[in-house]
Amino acid sequence: MRNTFNKIKKTLGKDAAQKFANSAKKGFVNSGSGTNGIKYLEGSGVRGYKYEIKITGKYGGARAYGNLDKNSGHIIFSYFTKDH
């Protein structure tokens, strides 16, 4: 997530990067709207990714996407976009 965090920070600023970090720390949330956190993406996912970190508010359109790394058991968020 470190590279993705740095990309968020470079693209949207330190405040947005901190919001994404806080959402990641919060953990899994329901798929409903209006909630910060990690969301499991049903079906084939988005762009081949099965998880996203979403935030609400000013940066609500931005998303970080990732997949489960079977070796480590961690979700690796490796793709960031300003507009989902």
C-alpha positions, 0 to 999 in steps of 0.5 A, a space after each residue: 500500500 505504500 506506493 499507492 499511499 504515495 501516489 494518493 498523496 502526490 495526486 490529491 495531497 496529504 489530507 486525502 492520503 490520511 483519509 485513505 489510511 484511516 479507511 484502511 485501518 477501519 477495516 471491512 464495511 458493508 457494501 452500502 454507500 456513505 461508509 469509509 472503509 474496505 469494501 469487498 467487490 462482488 462478482 468479477 470485481 472492478 478492473 480485476 480487483 476484488 477489494 476497494 478502499 473508499 472514502 466519502 466527502 471531498 475525495 469520494 470519487 477516488 478509489 484504491 483497488 487491491 487483491 488478496 495476496 495468498 502468500 501473505 494473507 494481506 490485501 495489497 492495494 496496488 491501483 489508485 484512481 481519482 474517478 471510479 
